[in-house]
Amino acid sequence: MAEENINVTPVEEVEEVSTNEQRAIRLEKLEALQQAGKDPFEITLAEQTITAAEINDRFEELENSEVTICGRIMTWRDMGKANFIDIRDRSDRMQIYVRINDIGEENFAEFKKWDIGDIVEVKGFVFRTRRGEISVHAQQIRLISKSLLPLAEKYHGLTDTDTRYRQRYLDLIMNPEVKDTFYKRSAILRAIRKYLDGENFIEVETPILVSNAGGAAARPFMTHHNALDEDFKLRISLELYLKRLIVGGMERVYEIGRVFRNEGCDTRHNPEFTLMELYQAYTDYNGMMDLTENLYRFVAQEVLGTTKVVYNGVEMDLGKPFERITMVDAVKKYAGVDWNEVETLEQARELADKHHVEYEKRHGKGDILALFFEEYAEEHLIQPTFVMDHPIEISPLTKKKPGNPDYVERFEFFMNGWEMANAYSELNDPIDQRERFKAQEALLAQGDDEANTTDEDFLTALEYGMPPTGGIGFGIDRMCMLLTDSSAIRDVLLFPTMKSLDK
């Protein structure tokens, strides 16, 4: 084999040619292949007996063994009659040694006309080069798909975020760590299902097109069903249908699915996102806290191999008991305001004015408490924390606290200053629920387009009787952000919502 210390120039560093010119050259190459009866796009099957990662992991066992590996050409080092190419498959990169004496003069001449980005099938044996790099020595190599657009040097380590999100396929090709993020996302979902299946929950599917989009405070997307000549909404939550299943006696149900909220985009919000909701009969919000703590701990251990999560350099320890604090105590701790001493709406407004907390005329005393919490407390909740006992005004589907009807048995789970989950002791009193819906309808009439509307079928279901139930909603995307150390929600969504380039 030729010595490997020959100076070579990577193909990416040759004189720049415009993308259109390179595409035209590649089209000519494709036409030549087609005329020679070797159209790569007519190939329907390729052999792949092993991946690059498996070869690297099992080298001692596989050395000198024959393998067939497939992947995309990412770099090319031309040494005349012997070439090194790097190919990348779904798992890793692998160096391929291609020599004229092994594949034949005619095949080698064809091979030299291929391009960076082409997809190939390589049959050969595993070896280690003189420099110690695990490689495959090609005995046969076949072009199985032609790349017509170049992977230009400017895309190395593709950093332009707009391009990365719009052309995720290019991002995945050029940035292997992006692929790792989405493989880890898949592992997170598998771990969630594994835990819940072990707790005897049943995974179900409920409608996405609904006549009444309830279960959350959000503005829905609207659409029209032509055959029924009826307007529908895209669901904003999974809650009300899953509770119907609790009424039906399924007792432990969960769903992982897309929901849609007609809101803006930022680092933690996308108009369509993945939500998991689960409901368990015969428990309450305390049971949901225990479940949340155990689930997060299990998923982190399964996916990361540790219960310590590091995000943006900050360590959060899921192995320790999660803090539990009421919203009133959190506001007292971080804002210095004792809400137990606030008796009237006027007092609440005076405190808000004094502390520069903005509110609207329609907001009640409990709404202003929640605004204080958002303004002063949220950012401090870095370690896993349950914030309990929310005001009734912001919790229309939740049971009241016994002996304290201004508050409900609800908690939000926080990490890194983010809300990660929202849970209740579910309201199962149909009479109380109807009154809560009426209050929501009044807010809607006052201009709150995120308020719920009355769901008569859900009320009918409650009148048949729903057992005491705990329920929770998890933001899957935020969980993925934390466990993959991703700075924005778009980094954990394969195809995030983007404004059209035509706008």
Secondary structure, DSSP 8 states (H G I E B T S, - for coil): ---S------GGGS----HHHHHHHHHHHHHHHHHTT--GGG---------HHHHHHTHHHHBT-EEEEEEEEEEEEE-SSEEEEEEE-SS-EEEEEEEHHHH-HHHHHHHTT--TT-EEEEEEEEEE-TT--EEEEEEEEEEEE---S---GGGTT---HHHHHHTHHHHHHH-HHHHHHHHHHHHHHHHHHHHHHHTT-EE----SEESS--SSS----EEEETTTTEEEEE-S-SHHHHHHHHHTT--EEEEEEEEE-----BTTB-SEEEEEEEEEET--HHHHHHHHHHHHHHHHHHHHSSSEEEETTEEEETTS--EEEEHHHHHHHHH---GGG--SHHHHHHHHHHTT----TT--HHHHHHHHIIIIIGGG--S-EEEEEEEGGG-TTB-EETTEEEEEEEEEEEETTEEEEEEEEB---HHHHHHHHHHHHHHHHTT-TTS----HHHHHHHHT---SEEEEEEEHHHHHHHHHT-SSGGGG-SS-----TT-
